[in-house]
């Protein structure tokens, strides 16, 4: 038997975008509303001393039959190479986990105000972590050309 | 009723460290062995074009009663302020998720060889994502002094 684990949202995303779109995420100001039945209000004590947080969330709208376990063209675009699902960041992935670093603009009780969270309204949030410089890459990053092209209009 | 989701490991960590320790993680060379009943071998196609990956994993050794849902001193060290569990990256957290950026040294079939993965032997891996420059912070990072101090011997 395969091992499995249960995760429960600690909160949900509140924002104006209700459908998955590929680009222009910086136009959104998003909030995370923490669920105080799952986490205490002082779970965010000291968080505002960090400029950025990483949000781990779940692409809950992705249906099982859409999950890719092999390779595909990112966004279905044949100008880019067919690469494995672990070599891209698309949502149709095993376990449907998203992880995004965003700017923390405000912390107000159970409410976090963010810029640059690429998750739609209602998305279940599984974790929030502070971005520490010590956890960013410690050596130079290289990436393929398609990874630069795919991000060209992503934030804006 | 609260919503919950099931996640299943796509692989496991193989490394020489079998107990959680706080420091010196760069001394470890770790591997992820993918589970080919959960994911296809071509899931890693093209991954080697990235120098770094982010690994999402589960601190499966943390028992429920150890999970912190409020605030505490990081590592129990009173020299550092008591801050919320969402303002630190310790393992005793709701949903027990870890997320670490590490260097990808080799991809060989179902085997990924890594440097800088701070997870012990046997840790369930839930996701692997390529590190794209477009997903790193796009504005200057600030963090409190304790977050710099706590990382001083972490990698080495």
Interface residues (C-beta under 8 A of the other chain):
Chain A: X2 X3 X4 X5 X6 X7 X8 X9 X10 X35 X37 X38 X39 X40 X42 X43 X44 X45 X46 X47 X49 X50 X51 X52 X53 X54 X56 X58 X60 X69 X70 X71 X81 X82 X83 X84 X85 X86 X87 X88 X89 X93 X94 X95 X96 X97 X99 X100 X101 X103 X116 X124 X126 X127 X128 X129 X130 X131 X132 X133 X134 X135 X136 X137 X138 X139 X140 X141 X142 X143 X144 X147 X148 X150 X151 X154 X155
Chain B: X2 X3 X4 X5 X6 X7 X8 X9 X10 X35 X37 X38 X39 X40 X42 X43 X44 X45 X46 X47 X49 X50 X51 X52 X53 X54 X56 X58 X60 X69 X70 X71 X81 X82 X83 X84 X85 X86 X87 X88 X89 X93 X94 X95 X96 X97 X99 X100 X101 X103 X116 X124 X126 X127 X128 X129 X130 X131 X132 X133 X134 X135 X136 X137 X138 X139 X140 X141 X142 X143 X144 X147 X148 X150 X151 X154 X155
